[in-house]
Amino acid sequence: MNSPTFVQKREHSRVPVSWPVTMVTPEGDIDGIIENISAGGAYIRCGTPLLQKDLFILSILSQDREHSWIGAEVVWLDIRVSADSDAIPIGMGVRFTNITTEDLQFVSNVVSELS
């Protein structure tokens, strides 16, 4: 019997960006790059990804804005396996959990301009 096919539709449109980001965690700061962003979340590449469901603060620097501080949660990890069979996390999808109205407006404007 074939299993049903489920299609997940994104709630928010995503657009490509290349913004430096620092993830502020209880274990220390982790630098990365936001590769795409929406009004509800982002895809981040970094050398030391967090674990699924980890909560942290995003410190985002973009050319159009001095600083944004946004609460976020890891929703999924993008993991690849190297030739020596070690799992290497290379990115993660995060959802915003705490974002100011001003930061939400900024992100929404970027998404609408680049869509």
Secondary structure, DSSP 8 states (H G I E B T S, - for coil): ----------SS--EEEEEEEEEEETTEEEEEEEEEE-SSEEEEEESS---TT-EEEEEEEETTEEEEEEEEEEEEEEEEE-TTS-EEEEEEEEEEEE--HHHHHHHHHHHHHH-
